[in-house]
Each structure stands twice: as structure tokens, then as C-alpha cells.
């Protein structure tokens, strides 16, 4: 158990819908990262937050947004869902968001868009 | 797009044998991490090696890093059936906020 929690574990929804994925980092970690794992694209970095502020952005679609709240939990919002958004979404956390940090991953949320 | 490429893509060995997988990457890095993923589940961190390190050990794991060749290797000694999983290398660069760029992974099957 990495100490990172993600809810829900599974999510099944329809095209065009909007969903919210939630992540609680390890106790004491200030930085949160979101990754998407799909069969065709592999594991891709989406976005990073550090202490509530956006730190880095990757291949995140405009239909997707995220935020980190004062209590350091983070949410990833996916809207106007398409079939191709079906994937495993991982959250990771690290203490300071530095290159010396290990990133600890949560169990993931499996999103299925029908 | 992925920075790293793992080789081989799949590996099948007998329990007790060693498993070696390689990772190559394209740009300068500050660190390289190896993760294990059991079928569709979460990623488990195995080891982090910094760009100024050449070799690191953790239990039955040995990781090497050659920054001149932009490559790393992961060796699992005396493999067990429980080592069956996909193994990913991931590179980090602080300039990008330490986002991790993952390779495509090596699927390892350890047969009892």
C-alpha cells in the first residue's frame, strides 16, 4: 500500500458525460501528479500540482482539468467524454515535487466510456 | 509520446533464473525510476537512480545507469513466480517539474 488513495476504483459512463476522479496523497506529500494509462498511448503524464499550484502540464486535453485543494487532495475532471478516454487514471504523490523524490502511485481509477 | 523504450517487450523465464531488461531514453535526465505493475493494477516503485549514480541495489534488484549511452538496465536475480508483472522505466527531469516519462514496459512471465 503506497498510502495514496483514489476513488472511485471503477467508473463506467457514457460518451458526452462528465466525471470527477479523486486522489488523496500520502500524508505529508505536497505534490500530486496525474497520469493516464491506455493501450495505445501507454503511461502519459497529464498534470502536476504542488501545494495547490499547478507546476507542470503534459498531454492533458482541454476537456480535462484538475485542481489541488487546501487539504492537498486533488481532483481530475474529465468532460465531454469520448470512447478514447477509456483508460486507467493514476494519481501519484511526492514530498516536494523534486527530481530527488520518489513518486508513489495510487491504485488507479479505471474509466470505461461506452 | 514516450521517451523511453524498453527491451525486450516481453520476457519468459523459469523460476530461479535471472531476468534482465533494458531501457533507453532520449533526453537528459536527473533521475530514472523503475516501477512494477501487476496486471492492470497500481504501479509499485522499485528503485530510483540519480543521474550521477552508476549502479544501485535493492534486495534482488540491481539497476545500472549509463548516461553516456542514455540507457539503464534492471536485473532481477533468482526470480520468483511473484515477480510476474510488467516493469516500466521512467525518467524525470526537474526542469519539467519532475514529471515522469514512461517507457512502454517489459512484460515478464516467471514460470514455476
Interface residues (C-beta under 8 A of the other chain):
Chain A: X2 X31 X33 X35 X42 X43 X44 X45 X48 X50 X55 X56 X58 X88 X90 X92 X94 X97 X98 X99 X100 X101 X102 X103 X104 X105 X106 X107 X108 X110
Chain B: X2 X30 X31 X33 X35 X40 X41 X42 X43 X44 X45 X48 X50 X88 X90 X92 X93 X94 X96 X97 X98 X99 X100 X101 X102 X103 X104 X105
